[in-house]
Amino acid sequence: MKLSRRKFVRLAAAVAALPAFPRFATAQTYPTRPVHILGGFPAGSSPDIFVRLIGQSLSERLDQQFVIENRPGAGTNIATEAVVRAAPDGYTLLLATSANAINATLYNNLQFNFVRDVAPVASIVRFPHVMEVNPSFPAKTVPEFIAYAKANPGKINMASAGSGTPQHVIGELFKVMAGIDMLHVPYRGITPAVTDLLGGQVQVIFDAVPLSIEYIRAGKLRPLAVTTATRWDGLPDLPTVSEFLPGYEATSWLGVGAPRNTPSEIVEKLNKEINAVLADPKTRARLADLGGTPLPGSPADFGKLIAEETQKWSNVVKFAGAKPD
């Protein structure tokens, strides 16, 4: 049968429109069943608290349950690999964190490439770490701490939640920029590390604000500085490390990722909804109470942050010679 030019054009246009319709329909109806967000941290940890806050709001906005699954182990790599291997349909998501950026260099036998295999969906929050010491430690300022460390090389014990954790690499960055030598003492988790800092068995830690703020307010730990580029509103009188070491900046961040090849329409819908949650005054107030700053943005913005952080911590991990526990 011979088609007229006009009919051919109409038929071609109709065929071209077909693939777009299912994608549009998928985005319009998503989600139709529970969505699982996998996190590589134990229940009750700082990242877990943050993601549960966001998950609850998403459940209310999208009228579908967002289930937070805790799969700790291997420095968050167990949860990450499970997401990488999941179907790219938007129903299995990852709580992506700064630990993922560190692990990309720290581990040399990963079965995935974080930057390649996880699609950035949305950044959620950024929060500072605090350089803090036991109150019995003689230094009361960062310059005094550096002077003491230089006079006592290798005699200060720096605690962390484990080799390659944010507390560790943030401390290593400080060591490099300050030109000092401290002994790294890795623990299996942040709770025993802080416990020993409170007891005086170790002298310093670069801990995340949400985990230490109550000890600081109670006078059980002495803060010397925050690691962000600008002062933190929660402790406005506390200086930044960069006021004494220009260029120093280190934070932890959280966001949501998805398996590679997840439809862009679903990624965009999730991004839009997460940004709407972050714009809610109640959410912002709660994040502030926990020491966090909302980090809205596009998937591309989050991808840029991941790439920059991965490169930054790659340099620190290599210089420090950090190895996984």
C-alpha positions as CSV (number, residue, x, y, z in Angstrom):
1,M,0.0,0.0,0.0
2,K,1.4,3.4,-1.0
3,L,1.1,6.1,1.7
4,S,0.7,9.8,1.0
5,R,3.3,12.1,2.3
6,R,0.8,13.6,4.8
7,K,-0.2,10.1,6.2
8,F,3.4,9.0,6.4
9,V,4.4,12.1,8.5
10,R,1.4,11.5,10.8
11,L,2.3,7.8,11.2
12,A,5.9,8.6,11.9
13,A,5.0,11.2,14.5
14,A,2.7,8.7,16.2
15,V,5.3,6.0,16.3
16,A,7.9,8.4,17.7
17,A,5.5,9.4,20.5
18,L,5.0,5.8,21.6
19,P,8.2,5.3,23.7
20,A,7.7,8.6,25.5
21,F,4.2,7.7,26.8
22,P,5.2,4.7,29.0
23,R,8.0,6.7,30.6
24,F,5.6,9.6,31.2
25,A,3.0,7.3,32.7
26,T,5.7,5.6,34.9
27,A,6.8,9.0,36.3
28,Q,3.2,10.1,36.8
29,T,2.1,7.0,38.8
30,Y,5.4,6.3,40.6
31,P,5.5,5.0,43.3
32,T,2.8,2.3,43.3
33,R,4.4,0.2,46.0
34,P,6.8,0.7,48.9
35,V,10.2,2.2,48.2
36,H,13.2,0.9,50.1
37,I,16.1,3.2,51.0
38,L,19.2,1.2,52.0
39,G,21.7,2.7,54.5
40,G,25.0,1.3,55.5
41,F,24.7,2.5,59.1
42,P,23.1,1.1,62.3
43,A,19.7,2.3,63.5
44,G,20.0,5.4,65.7
45,S,23.1,6.6,64.0
46,S,23.3,10.2,62.7
47,P,22.8,9.3,59.0
48,D,19.9,7.0,60.0
49,I,18.2,9.8,61.9
50,F,18.5,12.2,59.0
51,V,17.2,9.7,56.4
52,R,14.3,8.6,58.5
53,L,13.2,12.2,58.8
54,I,13.2,12.6,55.0
55,G,11.7,9.2,54.4
56,Q,8.7,9.9,56.7
57,S,8.0,13.2,54.8
58,L,8.3,11.4,51.4
59,S,5.8,8.8,52.6
60,E,3.3,11.5,53.4
61,R,3.8,13.5,50.2
62,L,3.7,10.5,47.8
63,D,1.1,8.4,49.7
64,Q,3.4,5.4,49.6
65,Q,5.7,3.9,52.3
66,F,9.4,4.8,52.1
67,V,11.1,2.0,54.1
68,I,14.5,2.7,55.7
69,E,16.6,-0.5,55.7
70,N,19.7,-0.6,57.9
71,R,22.5,-2.8,56.3
72,P,25.6,-1.8,58.1
73,G,29.0,-3.4,57.4
74,A,32.1,-3.1,55.3
75,G,32.1,0.7,55.7
76,T,28.7,1.1,54.0
77,N,29.8,-1.1,51.0
78,I,27.2,-3.9,51.7
79,A,24.3,-1.5,51.3
80,T,25.8,0.2,48.3
81,E,26.5,-3.0,46.4
82,A,22.9,-4.2,47.1
83,V,21.6,-1.0,45.5
84,V,24.0,-1.2,42.6
85,R,22.7,-4.8,41.8
86,A,19.0,-3.9,42.3
87,A,16.6,-3.3,39.5
88,P,16.8,0.3,38.2
89,D,13.1,1.0,38.7
90,G,13.1,3.5,41.6
91,Y,12.0,1.1,44.3
92,T,15.5,0.5,45.7
93,L,17.4,3.6,46.6
94,L,20.7,4.3,48.5
95,L,21.5,6.6,51.4
96,A,24.6,8.0,49.8
97,T,27.1,9.6,52.1
98,S,30.6,11.1,52.2
99,A,31.7,7.6,53.3
100,N,31.0,6.4,49.7
101,A,33.3,9.1,48.3
102,I,36.1,8.0,50.7
103,N,35.6,4.3,50.0
104,A,36.1,4.7,46.3
105,T,39.8,5.0,47.0
106,L,40.1,3.3,50.4
107,Y,39.0,-0.1,49.1
108,N,40.8,-1.5,46.1
109,N,38.6,-4.6,45.6
110,L,35.0,-3.2,45.3
111,Q,32.7,-5.0,42.9
112,F,31.3,-1.6,41.8
113,N,32.3,1.9,40.9
114,F,30.3,4.3,43.0
115,V,30.5,7.3,40.6
116,R,29.7,5.1,37.6
117,D,27.1,2.8,39.1
118,V,25.0,5.0,41.3
119,A,22.9,7.7,39.8
120,P,22.7,10.8,41.9
121,V,19.1,11.7,42.8
122,A,19.3,14.5,45.4
123,S,21.5,15.8,48.1
124,I,19.8,16.2,51.5
125,V,22.0,17.7,54.1
126,R,25.5,18.8,55.0
127,F,26.8,19.0,58.5
128,P,30.1,20.1,60.2
129,H,32.5,18.1,62.3
130,V,33.9,19.5,65.5
131,M,37.6,19.3,66.5
132,E,37.1,18.4,70.2
133,V,39.3,17.4,73.1
134,N,38.9,16.1,76.6
135,P,38.6,19.0,79.0
136,S,41.8,17.9,80.7
137,F,43.9,18.5,77.6
138,P,46.1,21.5,78.0
139,A,45.3,23.2,74.6
140,K,42.3,25.5,74.6
141,T,42.7,26.8,71.0
142,V,43.7,25.4,67.6
143,P,47.1,27.3,67.7
144,E,47.8,25.9,71.2
145,F,46.9,22.4,70.0
146,I,49.2,22.7,67.0
147,A,52.1,24.0,69.2
148,Y,51.6,21.2,71.7
149,A,51.5,18.6,69.0
150,K,54.7,19.9,67.5
151,A,56.4,19.8,70.9
152,N,55.1,16.3,71.5
153,P,55.2,14.5,68.1
154,G,53.3,11.2,68.0
155,K,52.1,11.5,71.6
156,I,48.5,12.7,70.9
157,N,46.0,9.9,70.3
158,M,43.4,10.9,67.6
159,A,40.3,8.7,67.8
160,S,38.0,7.8,64.9
161,A,35.1,5.4,64.2
162,G,37.5,3.3,62.1
163,S,40.1,3.6,59.4
164,G,38.8,5.5,56.4
165,T,35.8,6.9,58.2
166,P,35.0,10.6,57.9
167,Q,36.5,11.3,61.4
168,H,39.7,9.6,60.3
169,V,40.3,11.4,57.0
170,I,39.1,14.7,58.3
171,G,41.8,14.4,61.0
172,E,44.4,13.3,58.5
173,L,43.7,16.4,56.5
174,F,44.3,18.5,59.6
175,K,47.6,16.7,60.3
176,V,48.8,17.3,56.8
177,M,47.9,21.0,56.7
178,A,49.1,21.7,60.3
179,G,52.3,19.7,59.8
180,I,51.9,17.6,62.9
181,D,52.1,14.0,63.9
182,M,49.3,12.3,65.8
183,L,48.7,8.6,66.4
184,H,45.5,7.4,64.8
185,V,43.4,5.1,67.1
186,P,40.6,3.5,65.1
187,Y,37.5,2.1,66.9
188,R,34.7,-0.1,65.7
189,G,32.1,2.7,65.7
190,I,31.9,6.2,67.0
191,T,30.3,5.4,70.4
192,P,33.4,3.6,71.9
193,A,35.6,6.3,70.4
194,V,33.7,9.1,72.1
195,T,33.5,7.1,75.3
196,D,37.3,6.8,75.5
197,L,37.6,10.5,74.7
198,L,35.3,11.3,77.6
199,G,37.5,9.0,79.8
200,G,40.8,10.6,78.6
201,Q,42.2,7.5,77.0
202,V,42.4,9.5,73.7
203,Q,42.9,13.2,73.4
204,V,41.1,14.4,70.2
205,I,38.5,13.5,67.7
206,F,37.0,15.2,64.7
207,D,33.4,14.2,65.3
208,A,30.2,15.0,63.5
209,V,28.2,17.7,65.2
210,P,25.0,15.6,65.8
211,L,26.9,13.0,67.8
212,S,28.8,15.3,70.1
213,I,26.8,18.5,70.6
214,E,25.1,17.4,73.9
215,Y,28.5,16.5,75.4
216,I,29.8,19.9,74.3
217,R,26.8,21.7,75.8
218,A,27.2,19.8,79.0
219,G,30.9,20.8,79.2
220,K,32.1,17.1,79.0
221,L,34.0,17.8,75.8
222,R,35.9,21.0,74.8
223,P,35.4,22.1,71.2
224,L,38.3,23.9,69.6
225,A,36.9,24.6,66.1
226,V,34.4,23.5,63.4
227,T,35.6,22.1,60.2
228,T,33.3,24.1,57.9
229,A,34.5,27.1,55.9
230,T,32.2,29.4,57.9
231,R,31.2,29.3,61.5
232,W,28.2,27.2,62.5
233,D,25.1,28.8,63.9
234,G,24.7,26.2,66.6
235,L,28.0,27.3,68.2
236,P,28.4,30.8,66.8
237,D,31.4,31.7,69.0
238,L,33.4,28.7,68.0
239,P,36.0,29.5,65.3
240,T,36.6,27.5,62.2
241,V,39.8,25.5,61.6
242,S,40.3,27.6,58.4
243,E,40.7,30.7,60.6
244,F,44.1,29.2,61.6
245,L,44.7,26.9,58.6
246,P,43.5,28.8,55.5
247,G,41.9,26.6,53.0
248,Y,40.9,23.9,55.4
249,E,37.3,22.6,54.9
250,A,35.7,19.3,55.6
251,T,32.1,18.3,56.1
252,S,29.9,15.2,55.9
253,W,26.9,15.0,53.6
254,L,24.0,12.8,52.9
255,G,21.9,12.3,49.8
256,V,19.9,9.7,47.8
257,G,21.2,7.7,44.9
258,A,19.6,5.1,42.7
259,P,20.9,2.2,40.5
260,R,22.4,3.3,37.2
261,N,19.9,3.5,34.4
262,T,17.0,4.4,36.6
263,P,14.6,6.3,34.3
264,S,15.4,10.0,34.4
265,E,11.7,10.8,34.9
266,I,11.7,8.9,38.2
267,V,15.0,10.5,39.3
268,E,13.6,14.0,38.5
269,K,10.4,13.3,40.4
270,L,12.2,12.1,43.5
271,N,14.5,15.1,43.3
272,K,11.6,17.4,43.1
273,E,9.9,15.8,46.1
274,I,13.0,15.7,48.2
275,N,13.7,19.4,47.5
276,A,10.1,20.1,48.5
277,V,10.7,18.3,51.8
278,L,13.9,20.3,52.4
279,A,12.0,23.6,51.8
280,D,9.5,22.8,54.5
281,P,10.1,25.1,57.6
282,K,9.5,22.2,60.0
283,T,12.0,20.0,58.2
284,R,14.6,22.8,58.1
285,A,14.1,23.4,61.8
286,R,14.5,19.8,62.7
287,L,17.7,19.5,60.5
288,A,19.1,22.6,62.3
289,D,18.4,21.0,65.7
290,L,20.5,18.0,64.5
291,G,23.3,20.2,63.3
292,G,22.6,19.9,59.6
293,T,22.1,22.4,56.8
294,P,19.7,21.6,54.0
295,L,21.4,20.9,50.7
296,P,18.8,21.3,48.0
297,G,19.8,21.0,44.3
298,S,19.4,19.1,41.1
299,P,20.7,15.6,40.3
300,A,23.5,17.2,38.4
301,D,24.4,19.3,41.4
302,F,24.6,16.2,43.6
303,G,26.7,14.5,40.9
304,K,29.1,17.3,40.9
305,L,29.4,17.2,44.7
306,I,30.1,13.5,44.6
307,A,32.8,13.8,42.0
308,E,34.5,16.7,43.8
309,E,34.4,14.9,47.2
310,T,35.6,11.6,45.7
311,Q,38.7,13.3,44.2
312,K,39.4,15.4,47.4
313,W,39.4,12.4,49.7
314,S,41.2,10.2,47.2
315,N,44.2,12.6,47.7
316,V,44.0,12.5,51.5
317,V,43.5,8.7,51.7
318,K,46.5,8.1,49.4
319,F,48.7,10.6,51.3
320,A,47.8,9.1,54.7
321,G,48.1,5.5,53.5
322,A,44.8,4.7,55.1
323,K,43.6,1.1,54.8
324,P,40.2,-0.4,55.7
325,D,39.9,-2.1,59.1
